[in-house]
Amino acid sequence: MGVRKKVYVTRKLPGPALSMLSKQCDVTVHKGTMPPTRNEILKRVSGKDGILCTLSDRIDEEVMDAAGPSLQIISSYSTGFEHIDVGEATKRGIYVAYTSDVLAETTADLAFALILACARNIVQCDIYVREKKWKGGWTPDLMLGFDVHGMTLGIIGLGSIGSAVARRARGFDMNIIYHSIKRNLQVESELGLEYVGLSELLKQSDFVSIHATLNEDSIHLIDGLRLSKMKKTAFIINTARGQIINQKDLVNALKNGQIAGAGLDVFEHEPLSSSDELVRLKNVVLLPHVGSATHATREKMSNIAAQNLLNVLNDIDPIYLVNPEVKKIRSLTNNDSQVSR
């Protein structure tokens, strides 16, 4: 790499990733448990060659201006990259990298855990025992829930995570239908899935599990009108992005018994406020955005994010590149620079 490059990391990461970076770069790390403030990011990125950020850090034109012309790579510790202005980065010849689908299996585990927790009142049962309300021993009608096996699962978004959830559902002998921007014929054939329209999926499903990406078309994809199409005995699960569901409409549907319940790992605004109406509802399971939160997966994500960054600083393509068109732009820029000499 020659001269040591300068890197800003917006959060302390699990595993050996920071040591990997420190061997080759001068690394500045935000050490607090809370995310860095906007002002801190703008100050710390100045003169940096690389930024390693998380999905809670907004990396836009202002941040790129603050970093200056030395910035070559924005590496995100996430599978999503909607927090980065990819178009602006590409225009400037800045690589944008991410961790791709290394978290798919782990997130699918959590999605299915939410299905089971909602159906069988797992959280409420735990509270019931801990609060010493269990007085009468076994009773015929205590904490009655819903079956999962043999029921219909509707998957919205059949990418890597949605497909992993479908494989798990096969083990529960579920009837699986799905809706996605693009049909996944390979997984359809492999698992015997049925492709249906979104309205039909909502009408048929006992459990709806969301695995769509966040974009202009998917913001508030699930609103009051679409929630009204669901069965009163159905549950909705979201481990994708909170903005895909209109949270106000979901609260109304849960309060009015329009659907049976929900399992949420993501929210429109994070962290979820303690005064939010969702917190007071008993028919929803709430998690603090922990879809990929296992030791193994988070360390793997850290290592990939660090390696993506190091690769670019060593003139090697990152493992997972968001904007491949940037290579052409950088090539043209380099050629113009050589001609000008």
C-alpha positions as CSV (number, residue, x, y, z in Angstrom):
1,M,0.0,0.0,0.0
2,G,3.0,2.3,0.4
3,V,2.1,5.4,2.5
4,R,-0.3,4.4,5.3
5,K,-3.8,5.4,4.3
6,K,-6.2,7.0,6.8
7,V,-9.5,5.4,7.7
8,Y,-12.5,6.4,9.9
9,V,-14.6,3.6,11.5
10,T,-17.9,4.8,12.8
11,R,-18.3,2.0,15.4
12,K,-16.2,-0.4,17.4
13,L,-16.5,-3.8,15.6
14,P,-16.5,-7.4,16.9
15,G,-13.7,-9.7,15.9
16,P,-10.3,-9.0,14.4
17,A,-11.5,-6.4,11.8
18,L,-9.9,-3.4,13.5
19,S,-6.6,-5.2,13.9
20,M,-6.7,-6.0,10.2
21,L,-7.1,-2.4,9.4
22,S,-4.6,-1.1,11.9
23,K,-1.8,-3.3,10.3
24,Q,-2.0,-1.3,7.1
25,C,-3.8,2.0,8.0
26,D,-4.0,4.8,10.5
27,V,-7.4,4.1,12.0
28,T,-9.7,6.5,13.8
29,V,-12.6,4.7,15.6
30,H,-15.6,6.1,17.3
31,K,-15.5,4.4,20.7
32,G,-18.9,5.3,22.2
33,T,-21.7,2.9,22.5
34,M,-24.1,5.3,20.9
35,P,-23.8,6.2,17.2
36,P,-21.5,9.1,16.3
37,T,-23.2,12.5,15.9
38,R,-23.5,14.1,12.6
39,N,-20.9,16.7,13.6
40,E,-18.5,14.0,14.7
41,I,-18.7,12.2,11.4
42,L,-18.2,15.5,9.4
43,K,-15.1,16.3,11.6
44,R,-13.6,12.8,11.6
45,V,-13.9,12.0,7.9
46,S,-11.7,15.0,6.9
47,G,-8.7,13.8,4.8
48,K,-9.6,10.1,5.1
49,D,-9.0,7.6,2.3
50,G,-11.7,5.2,3.6
51,I,-14.8,5.2,5.7
52,L,-16.2,2.0,7.3
53,C,-19.8,2.8,8.4
54,T,-22.9,1.1,9.6
55,L,-26.5,1.4,8.4
56,S,-27.3,4.0,11.0
57,D,-24.7,6.5,9.6
58,R,-26.0,8.7,6.8
59,I,-23.2,9.1,4.2
60,D,-24.3,11.8,1.8
61,E,-22.8,14.6,-0.3
62,E,-22.0,16.7,2.7
63,V,-20.0,13.9,4.3
64,M,-18.1,13.3,1.0
65,D,-17.4,17.0,0.8
66,A,-16.0,16.9,4.3
67,A,-13.8,13.9,3.5
68,G,-12.3,15.6,0.5
69,P,-10.7,14.3,-2.7
70,S,-8.7,11.6,-0.9
71,L,-11.8,9.4,-0.2
72,Q,-11.7,6.2,-2.2
73,I,-14.0,3.8,-0.5
74,I,-17.2,3.7,1.7
75,S,-17.5,0.3,3.1
76,S,-20.7,-0.5,5.0
77,Y,-21.1,-3.0,7.7
78,S,-24.5,-4.1,6.4
79,T,-26.4,-5.9,3.7
80,G,-28.4,-2.7,2.9
81,F,-26.9,0.5,1.6
82,E,-29.8,2.9,1.5
83,H,-28.0,5.1,4.1
84,I,-25.3,5.9,1.4
85,D,-25.8,8.3,-1.5
86,V,-24.5,5.7,-4.0
87,G,-25.2,7.9,-7.0
88,E,-23.1,10.8,-5.6
89,A,-20.3,8.4,-4.6
90,T,-20.2,6.9,-8.1
91,K,-20.0,10.4,-9.7
92,R,-17.0,11.1,-7.5
93,G,-15.3,7.8,-8.3
94,I,-15.8,6.5,-4.8
95,Y,-16.3,2.7,-4.3
96,V,-19.3,1.7,-2.2
97,A,-19.0,-1.8,-0.7
98,Y,-21.2,-3.9,1.6
99,T,-21.4,-7.3,3.2
100,S,-23.9,-8.8,0.8
101,D,-25.9,-11.8,2.0
102,V,-23.5,-13.3,4.6
103,L,-26.2,-12.6,7.2
104,A,-29.0,-14.4,5.3
105,E,-29.2,-17.6,7.3
106,T,-28.8,-15.9,10.6
107,T,-31.6,-13.4,9.9
108,A,-33.8,-16.2,8.6
109,D,-33.3,-18.0,11.9
110,L,-34.6,-14.9,13.7
111,A,-37.5,-14.4,11.3
112,F,-38.7,-17.9,12.1
113,A,-38.1,-17.4,15.8
114,L,-40.5,-14.4,15.5
115,I,-43.1,-16.6,13.7
116,L,-43.0,-19.1,16.6
117,A,-42.9,-16.5,19.3
118,C,-46.0,-14.8,17.9
119,A,-47.9,-18.0,17.2
120,R,-47.3,-19.6,20.6
121,N,-47.3,-16.5,22.9
122,I,-43.7,-17.3,23.9
123,V,-43.0,-13.8,25.3
124,Q,-46.3,-13.5,27.2
125,C,-45.8,-17.0,28.7
126,D,-42.3,-16.1,29.9
127,I,-43.7,-12.9,31.6
128,Y,-46.6,-14.9,33.0
129,V,-44.2,-17.3,34.8
130,R,-41.7,-14.6,35.9
131,E,-44.4,-12.4,37.4
132,K,-45.7,-15.4,39.4
133,K,-49.1,-15.4,37.8
134,W,-48.9,-19.2,37.1
135,K,-51.0,-20.4,40.1
136,G,-53.1,-23.3,39.0
137,G,-50.7,-25.7,37.3
138,W,-51.7,-27.1,33.9
139,T,-55.1,-25.9,32.6
140,P,-56.9,-26.7,29.3
141,D,-57.1,-23.1,28.0
142,L,-54.0,-21.4,29.3
143,M,-52.2,-19.2,26.7
144,L,-53.8,-20.8,23.7
145,G,-52.0,-19.9,20.5
146,F,-51.9,-20.9,16.8
147,D,-50.3,-23.8,15.0
148,V,-47.4,-23.1,12.7
149,H,-47.1,-26.5,11.0
150,G,-49.3,-27.0,8.0
151,M,-50.3,-23.3,7.9
152,T,-49.7,-20.9,4.9
153,L,-46.6,-18.7,4.9
154,G,-46.5,-15.7,2.6
155,I,-43.0,-14.4,1.9
156,I,-42.6,-10.8,0.5
157,G,-39.2,-10.7,-1.3
158,L,-37.6,-14.0,-2.2
159,G,-34.0,-13.1,-2.1
160,S,-31.4,-14.9,0.0
161,I,-33.1,-14.3,3.3
162,G,-36.6,-15.0,2.0
163,S,-35.4,-18.2,0.4
164,A,-33.7,-19.2,3.7
165,V,-37.0,-18.7,5.5
166,A,-38.8,-20.8,2.9
167,R,-36.4,-23.7,3.5
168,R,-37.1,-23.5,7.2
169,A,-40.8,-23.4,6.6
170,R,-40.5,-26.6,4.6
171,G,-39.5,-28.4,7.8
172,F,-42.8,-27.3,9.3
173,D,-44.7,-28.6,6.4
174,M,-46.1,-25.2,5.6
175,N,-47.8,-24.2,2.4
176,I,-45.5,-21.4,1.0
177,I,-46.5,-18.6,-1.3
178,Y,-44.5,-15.6,-2.2
179,H,-44.4,-12.3,-4.0
180,S,-41.3,-10.6,-5.3
181,I,-40.2,-8.0,-7.9
182,K,-38.6,-10.9,-9.8
183,R,-39.8,-14.5,-9.8
184,N,-37.2,-16.9,-8.4
185,L,-37.9,-19.9,-10.6
186,Q,-35.0,-21.9,-9.2
187,V,-36.3,-21.7,-5.6
188,E,-39.9,-22.1,-6.7
189,S,-38.9,-25.4,-8.3
190,E,-36.6,-26.5,-5.5
191,L,-39.1,-25.9,-2.7
192,G,-42.4,-26.1,-4.5
193,L,-43.4,-22.5,-3.9
194,E,-46.3,-20.7,-5.6
195,Y,-45.9,-17.1,-6.9
196,V,-48.9,-14.9,-6.3
197,G,-49.8,-11.2,-6.4
198,L,-49.4,-9.2,-3.3
199,S,-53.1,-8.9,-2.6
200,E,-53.6,-12.6,-2.9
201,L,-50.7,-13.3,-0.7
202,L,-52.1,-11.1,2.1
203,K,-55.5,-12.7,1.8
204,Q,-54.2,-16.3,1.9
205,S,-51.4,-16.2,4.4
206,D,-51.5,-17.1,8.1
207,F,-48.1,-15.6,8.5
208,V,-46.6,-12.9,6.3
209,S,-42.8,-12.5,6.5
210,I,-41.2,-9.4,4.9
211,H,-37.8,-9.7,3.2
212,A,-38.0,-7.0,0.6
213,T,-35.3,-4.3,0.1
214,L,-36.1,-0.7,0.9
215,N,-36.5,1.6,-2.1
216,E,-39.0,4.2,-3.3
217,D,-41.5,1.5,-4.3
218,S,-41.3,-0.4,-1.0
219,I,-41.7,2.5,1.4
220,H,-45.1,1.9,3.2
221,L,-45.7,-1.1,0.9
222,I,-47.8,-2.5,3.7
223,D,-50.3,0.2,4.7
224,G,-53.8,0.2,6.2
225,L,-55.5,-0.9,3.0
226,R,-53.2,-3.9,2.6
227,L,-53.4,-4.8,6.3
228,S,-57.2,-4.9,5.9
229,K,-56.8,-7.7,3.3
230,M,-55.2,-10.0,5.9
231,K,-57.0,-12.6,8.0
232,K,-58.0,-11.6,11.5
233,T,-56.0,-14.7,12.7
234,A,-52.9,-13.7,10.7
235,F,-49.5,-12.4,11.9
236,I,-47.1,-10.1,10.1
237,I,-43.3,-10.5,10.6
238,N,-40.7,-7.8,9.6
239,T,-37.0,-8.4,9.8
240,A,-36.2,-6.3,6.7
241,R,-36.6,-2.5,7.1
242,G,-39.1,-0.7,9.3
243,Q,-40.2,1.8,6.6
244,I,-41.8,-1.0,4.5
245,I,-44.7,-1.0,7.0
246,N,-46.7,2.1,7.8
247,Q,-46.2,1.8,11.5
248,K,-49.2,4.0,12.4
249,D,-51.5,1.8,10.3
250,L,-50.0,-1.3,11.9
251,V,-50.7,0.0,15.4
252,N,-54.3,0.6,14.4
253,A,-54.6,-2.9,12.9
254,L,-53.2,-4.5,16.1
255,K,-55.4,-2.4,18.4
256,N,-58.6,-3.1,16.5
257,G,-58.0,-6.8,16.1
258,Q,-57.7,-6.5,12.4
259,I,-54.8,-9.0,12.5
260,A,-53.8,-11.3,15.3
261,G,-50.3,-9.9,15.9
262,A,-46.9,-8.9,14.7
263,G,-43.3,-9.7,15.2
264,L,-40.9,-6.8,14.5
265,D,-37.2,-6.5,14.5
266,V,-37.2,-3.2,12.7
267,F,-39.1,0.1,12.9
268,E,-39.8,3.3,11.0
269,H,-37.7,5.2,13.5
270,E,-35.0,3.5,15.5
271,P,-34.5,3.1,18.4
272,L,-38.2,2.6,19.2
273,S,-39.3,5.2,21.6
274,S,-40.5,4.0,25.0
275,S,-43.6,6.1,24.5
276,D,-44.5,4.4,21.2
277,E,-47.9,2.8,21.1
278,L,-46.4,-0.5,20.0
279,V,-44.7,-0.9,23.4
280,R,-48.1,-1.0,25.1
281,L,-49.6,-3.7,22.9
282,K,-49.5,-7.3,24.0
283,N,-50.0,-8.8,20.6
284,V,-46.7,-7.7,19.2
285,V,-43.2,-9.1,19.8
286,L,-40.5,-6.3,19.7
287,L,-36.8,-6.8,19.1
288,P,-34.0,-4.2,18.9
289,H,-32.9,-4.8,15.3
290,V,-30.8,-8.0,16.0
291,G,-31.5,-10.0,12.9
292,S,-27.8,-10.7,12.2
293,A,-26.7,-10.6,15.9
294,T,-24.8,-13.8,16.4
295,H,-21.1,-13.9,17.3
296,A,-20.1,-15.7,14.1
297,T,-22.2,-13.6,11.7
298,R,-21.3,-10.2,13.1
299,E,-17.6,-11.1,13.0
300,K,-17.9,-12.3,9.4
301,M,-19.6,-9.0,8.5
302,S,-16.8,-7.1,10.2
303,N,-14.1,-9.0,8.4
304,I,-15.7,-8.5,5.0
305,A,-16.3,-4.8,5.6
306,A,-12.6,-4.4,6.6
307,Q,-11.4,-6.5,3.7
308,N,-13.6,-4.6,1.2
309,L,-11.9,-1.3,2.4
310,L,-8.4,-2.7,2.3
311,N,-8.9,-4.2,-1.1
312,V,-9.8,-0.8,-2.7
313,L,-6.9,1.0,-0.9
314,N,-4.6,-1.7,-2.4
315,D,-6.1,-1.2,-5.9
316,I,-8.1,-4.5,-5.8
317,D,-11.8,-4.8,-6.3
318,P,-13.8,-5.2,-3.1
319,I,-15.4,-8.6,-2.3
320,Y,-18.9,-7.1,-2.6
321,L,-19.3,-4.0,-4.7
322,V,-22.5,-1.9,-4.8
323,N,-21.6,0.3,-7.8
324,P,-19.5,-1.6,-10.4
325,E,-19.9,1.4,-12.8
326,V,-17.4,3.3,-10.6
327,K,-14.5,1.4,-12.1
328,K,-15.2,2.9,-15.5
329,I,-15.4,6.4,-14.0
330,R,-12.1,5.9,-12.1
331,S,-10.5,4.6,-15.2
332,L,-11.5,7.6,-17.2
333,T,-10.3,9.9,-14.5
334,N,-7.0,8.2,-14.3
335,N,-6.5,8.4,-18.1
336,D,-7.4,12.1,-18.1
337,S,-4.9,12.7,-15.3
338,Q,-2.1,10.9,-17.2
339,V,-2.9,12.9,-20.4
340,S,-2.7,16.2,-18.5
341,R,0.8,15.3,-17.4
